[in-house]
Amino acid sequence: MFNNFKLILLLSTFFICTCSNLFAQYGYYNDISRFSHSFSGGSARIQGLGSAQTSLGGDISSISGNPAGLGFFNKSVLSFGYELKSTNSNSNFLEGNTNDLLSSNELNNIAFVLKLGKKNSTFMCDDCPRLNIGFSYTKNKDFGSNIRYSGYNNNNSILDYFLEESQGVSFSQISSSLPIQGIGLLQEAYDHYLLNPISDLPNSYYSFVGGYPFQEEIIENRGSISQFSLSSGINVKDKFYLGAGLNFYSIRYDRSRTYNENNFEILLEDQWVFEGILDYLALNDFLAIHGNGFSTTLGIIFKPIHNLNFGISYESKKSMKLNEENYNQLETNYFDYYFESEDTVLQNAISSTAKTVAEYKIISPSKLSIGSSFFYKKFGFITADVDLINYSSAKVSSYDFDPFYDNREIIEMYKSLAINYRIGLEGRYNNFYLRFGYNFLTNAYNKATEQTFNNDNSRIKKSVGIGYSNKIISIDLTYLVSKYSSIISPYTFKGQEPIANSDVDNSTILISLGFKFNN
């Protein structure tokens, strides 16, 4: 009983978030996880080390990570990174399995480090700090994925959800030609004759479609979070390295959900028989969130001895200004069904709910990173990082809606102390390098939320890489794998809703090419 209750809560929360036309002014607390919970990007070299770079320095990833690492550069560097990514989803739904594959390739990193001044020059001295500046573009998060599931449901239909939600709703509202906040999709179902009033029972409804359907949904996610950073770092006597940076974010998230029911059948004398009323219904949900953000970064790296580094970096809270658009489209196709009550023949119809538009701001949590690196002569090193994040400190604000309930959910659902950790190992032979990395991104939700809703968005990314570097050029190649699981349901219905369990595997090949030059 308790497990069923937890599942109902989980699916109800999910449905509120994904069909936001029904509850358009609530559910923005999920954007904290969506836009603040991600692996950090960087060069192929650093990602081959599990992105552990807080104390390392000397890599173009320092521009967007710990800017103190810029103080290690003795030459100017221009670097390009390219990625080839494959996302494979495997979904189990109503005892059936479905696979889908999405492939992409694009430029994921550009960076330039400018070394300012030289030792013993007119403007510099041996004991004076050395200053370097850097600019970079980095893709921090890729939302791209396709998820598909399908199967015959012998228990219920989305029509059961419509019926359950409509009982008690005023007929004057559900039949109104004006969109009403909170029941827009029910109004569309009524317009398509999926809901019909019971004449002798006020505010009660029935459906003349009684069959059980074949169900299918395709979910397409697109978009990314890109980071543009301008940073500077100084080297003080090869002991202390200090840095500061400005980070600008471009955010684009687009989701399309296409849900379809067809081949409605009824059970007669232990035989499934085609009902012949409704050919199909298709429900499309479109969500687009675009915006930008800003944060600052401070960092320090200290070398107490030649072969040991300690590093600390702090990224301030990100202020993200977002614009959201969302609407649903419903299509029904009847087999020229004669509806006697209204003396009409039903055929094909398409209509849409009113578009929901919202402008709001998210203040994401700050991040404190601590790391250490140990070097063994010139044969390689081991490096490790931890991040400390208070997700419950995030906030939502807007002039378009009251964010009170969203901010309450943030405090109640998210962790006040989340710890990520990363570890990397690099071995060197002459100018050739071999790397291994492990990157753990912890669950942003607290224990109570995880246990109640089975909501765990922790991620693990493993990597292996090789590289070559000389005084002029560097080439790095890294292979990364990560995997996560999710629970998906197109609607809720008394704890009997259909559930798809989806496993998503990401495989990525990163290639970085760097050019070094004196100036």
N, C-alpha and C positions, 0 to 999 in steps of 0.2 A: 504493500500500500504506500509506504513512504517513498520507495523508489519511483513509483508511478507519479506521485505528487511532484517529486523533483523533476521528472521528465516533462510534466505539464508546464511547470514554471520555466524550464529551459526553452521549450518550444514556443511558449507564449512570448518570452523575451525576444527570441529570434524573430518571430513573426512581426512583432512591433517594429523591430529595427529594419526588416527587409521590405515590408509593405508599408512604408511610412506615409502613404497617402491616407491610411486610416488613422494614424496617430502622428500627424505631420509635425507637431511642435514638441515632440518628445523622442528621446532615443539618441540625442547627440553625444551622450556620454560614451557611446561606443567609438566615437571618433578619437578619443584619447588613445585607445589601443590601436586603432587603424593608422593614425598619423604620428604617433610617438613611440611605438613599439616596433623596432626594426634593427637589423644588423647594420653596422657601419660599413660604408663602402671604402674605396681606396684602390691603390695600384694592385696589379697581379702579385707582386712580391709580398705586400703586406697581407693581402687576403690569403695568400699561401701560408702565412704564419697565423692564421686564425684571426686576423685583424688586430693582433696584439701589438700595439705600437706606441703606447703612452710614454714609455721610457726609452724607446729605441732611437728615434731621431734619424736624420739623414735620408729620409724617404719623402717623396712628394706627398704622401698621405698625411704628413705632418701639417700641411696647410689646412686641411679640414678636420684633423684630429687634435693633436697637441702641438700648437704652433711653436713651442719651445724647440721642437726638433729641427726647425729651420736653421738654428744656429750651428748645426753640424755640417752644413754644406760649405765646401771649399771651391765649388765651381757653380756656374749657372747651369740649369737643367731645363729641358723641354721634354715633356712626356705625353704619350697618347696611350689610351687603354681601350680595348675592344672586347666585347663579350658575345659568345654564342650560347644561347640558353634553350633548354628543352624542359617543358613542364608536362608531366604525365599524371593524369588523374584516374583512379580506379574506384568506382562507386558500387556499393552493394545496396540494392533496393528491392524489397519484396522478393527475396531469394534469387534475384538476378544480378549479374555483374555487367558494368558498362565502362569502357575506357574512352578517354579523350586525350589528345595531344596538342600542345601549342608550342611552336618553335619561334624564336626571334633572334636577331643579331643586330647589334648597334654599338655606337661609340658610348662608352660608359665612364670615361675619365679623360680629362685634359688638364694638364698642370704646367705651370712655369715658375721656376724659382730664379730670382735675380740676386746674384751676389754683389753686394755694394762695397767697393773699396778693397784694398789689398794691404796686407801687412807691409810695413816699411815704406808705404807710399806717403805722399805729402799730407794726406788727410787721415792716415791711420798710423797707429803705433803698435808695437808688440803687446803692450799691456792694455790697449784700448779695446773695448767691446767691438765685436764684428757684427754687422747688421746684414740680414738677408730678408727679402720680402718674397711673397709667393701669391699666385692666383690659381684657383682650380675650379673645375666643374666636376662633380661626382654624382653618380646616380646612387642614392642611398637605399631606395626601396622600389621594387618592381611589383605591381599588383597583377600582372598578367597571368591569367589562368582560365582554362575552360573546364567546367564540370558538367557532366551529363549523367542522368540516371533515368531508368524507365522500368515499368513492370505492371502487371495486372493487379488491381486492388479489389479484393472480394469482400471488403468490409465497409468502405465508405468512399465518398467523393468530396470534392471541394464544395459541392452543392450542400452537403451536410453542414459544412462550416458556415456558408451563407445563411442557412436556415437557423442555425444555432445563434448566430450573431443578430439576426433580424428580429427575433421574437421580443416583443415589447417596444420596438421602435415605432414611433407614430407613423401611421399611413400617410398623413399629410407631409411628413418629412421624407419618407423613403420614396414617395411618388413625385416629389417636387422636381420641377425642371431646373431649379437653381441648385448649384452644388452646395452641400452642407458639410462643414468640417467634421471629420470623424466617421462619416458613413458614406463617403463618396463611392466606394466600391460596391456597397450594398445598393446604392441608387442605380448603379450600372447594371447590377444583376437583376434588379426589378425591371429596368427598361428592356432587358433581353428576355423577359418572361421566365427567368430562372427562379424568381420569387414571385408568388402570387398571393393576394390576400384571401383569408378565409372569411367568408361573408358573415357568419354568425359568431365569430370570435374576433373582437377588436384587436388590432395591432398584432395579429398572428398571421403566419404565412406558411404556404406549402409549395412543393415543386411537383409538377406532373412528370418530371424525369426521375425515374426510380431505379435505373440500372446502375451497375457497377462497372467502372471504366478501366481502360488502359491509360496509365498516367506516365507522363514524361516531362522532364524539365531540363533546360539548358541554361547554365549560368556562365556568362562571359564577363570577366573582370579585366579592365585595361587601365593603364595609367602608371604613374611613378611619382616619387618624391626626389627632386633634384636639388643639390646643394651647390651654391656658388660661394666661395670663400676667398677673402682677402686677408692675408696674415703677414706678420713680421716676427722675426726671432733674432735674438742676439746671443753671442758667445762671449762669456766673461772668463778669460784665462783658461779655457778648456775645462772648466770645473762647473760653472753654472750656466744654464741655458734658459733664457726667459722668452716668452712669446705671448702675443695677443692677436686675436682675429675677429673679423666680422663675417657672419654667415647669413646668406640669403637663400630662401627656399622657394621652389616652385612646386606646387601640389596639383596633381590632376588624377582624379579617380572617377572612372565611368563603369557602371555596372548595368548589364541587361539580363533580366530573368524572363525566360519564355516558358510558361507552363501550359501544358496541353492535356486535355482529357478527350478520349474518343473511344469508339467501339463499345458503347454501353450495352451491357448484357444483363439479363435477369435469369434467375434460377427457377425453372419449371420442371417438376417431376425429375429432380436430380440431374437436369441437363441445362447447361448455359445456353440461352437463346438470345439472339440479337434483338434489342428492344425496338429499334427503328424510329425513334423520335428525334433525338439530337445526334447529328453527325459528329460534331466536335465543338469544344469550347477552348479558346486560347486566351490566356491572361498574360499580358506583357507588362513588366515593371521596369521603368527606366529611372536611373539615378545618376546624376552627375554632380560632383563636388570639385570645384576648382578654386585655387587661391594662392596665397603667398605668405611667407613668414620671415622672421628675423630673430637672430640670437647673437650673442658674443661668447668668445672663448678666451680663457686665460690659462697659461701653462708654465711649468717649470720642470727642468730635468737637472739632476745633481749627480756628479761623478765623484764619490768619496775616494775611490781608487780607480786605476786605469781600466780594469775589466769589469766594473760594476756600475750600473745606472739605476737611479730611482727617478720616477716621474709622477707628476700630478697635473691633471688638467680639469678645468671646470667649465662646463657649458651652461650658460644662463637659461632661464626658461624661454621657450620659443613662443613668440606671439604670432599666431596664424590667423589671418583674415580669410574666411571661406565663404563661398557662394554655392548654394545647393539648389538644384532643380530636380523635381521628382513628379512623375505621373504614371498612371496605369492605363492600359488599353485592353478592352475586352472585345473579343470576337466570338460570335456564335453562328453556327451553320446547322439549320434544321432540315430534315427530309420533307420539306413542304408540309409541315405538320399543321393540321387544322385545329386551332384552339377555339373550341366551341363557345366558351364563356365570353369571348370578345369577338366571335365571328371573324376571325382573321387567320390567314395562312402564314405561318412563320417560315422564313427562309434564312438568308444571310444578313447579319448586322454587325457593324463595327462602331464602337464609340470609346471615348476616353474620359477619364476623370479630369477635373480641373488641375492645372499644373500648380504644384506647390513650390514657391520660391522663398528662400530664406537666406538672409545674410547674417553671419554670426562670427564670433571670434573664439578661438581656443588658446588658452595659456597652458602649454604643455609643461611637464616637470623638468627641472634642471637635472644635470647629470655630473657627478663627481667620479673621475676615473683615476685609479692608482695603479702604477705598474713598476716592474723591476726587470732588468735584463742582466744576464751574466754571460760574459764572453770568455771563451777558452782559447787563449792565444789568438791565432788567425784561422783556427779551424772551424769556428762557428759559435753559436750562442743559443741560449734558451731565454725566452721572454714570456712574461705573463701579466695580465691585466685583470682588474675587477672594476665594475661600475656600480655605483650606489645611486638609486633613483627612488624618489617618493612620488609614485603615480597618483596617490590620493590628494596631492597638492594641486593638481590640475584644475582648471576652471573653464566654464563655458559662459559667454555673455552675448547678448543680442538685444537690439531694439525691436526685432520682429516677433519675439516670443519671450515668455518668462522662463529663464533657465533654472529656476529654483529646483525642480525635480531632477533635472540632469545633474546639477552640482551635488544634490543629496546622494544620488546613485554613485557618483564618483567617489565620495567619501566612504560609502558603505561597501563598494565592490572592489576597489583597487587597493593594491599593497601600499603601505606607508614606507616600506623598505624592501626594494627589489634589488637583487644582486646578480649581475651578469658576470661571467668570467670567460677569459680567453687565454690560450696558451699556444706558443709557437716555437718551433725548433728549426734551426738552419745549420746545415753542414757545408763546409767549403773545401774545394780542392782546386788550387790555382785560381782560375777565373770562373769556375763552374760552381753552381750552388744547388743544393737539394733541400726542400722545405716540407714541413708538416704542420698542420694547424688544427685546432679544435676550438669552436666558438659556441658558447652556450648562452642563449637568450632566455632569461627566466620568464615564468608566467607573470603577466602584469596584474592578474586578479588575485585577491587574497584567498586564504584557505577556505573561508566560509563560502565565498562565491564559487570556488572550484568544486567544493564538495556538494553544494546545493544544486548547481547548474551543470556540473560536469564540464566546466569551462576552463580549459587549459590551453593557452596560446604560447606555451614555451616552445622554443625551436633549438635545434642543434645543427650546426653546419661543420662539416669536415672537409679538409683540404689537403692537397698534395701539389707541390710545384717544383719547377726547375728554373734555373736562370743562368745567364752568362753576362759578365760585365768586364769592361776594360776602361781605359782612360777616356774613351770617346763615346762609347755606346753601351747600352744595357738592354737585354732582352729577357723577359720573364713570361713563363707560361704556368698557369694554375688551373687545376681541376677541382671544382667544389660540388658537394652533394648535400642536400638537406631534404627533410621530409616532415610533413605534418598531417594531422587528421582533423576532420570536422564532421559535425552532425547537422544535417539539413532536413527541413520539413517545409513543404509548400503551404501548409495551413495547420491549424490546431483543431482538434475535435475530441473532447472528453478523454484525453489520454490515449486515443486510438488512431491518431494521425499517422500517416505513412512516414517512415524515417529512412533517410539515405545516409549511410556511413561512407565517407569519401576519404581516400588516402591520396595525397598529392606529393609527388616526387619531383624535385628540382635538380637538374644537372646543368652545370655552367662551366664553360671554358673561357678563361680570361687570358688575354695577351696584352702585354705592355711593352712599349718601345720607348726608350729614353735616349736623349742626346745631351752630352756634356760639353761645355765649352767655357773657355776663359774669356773674361771681359775686362 
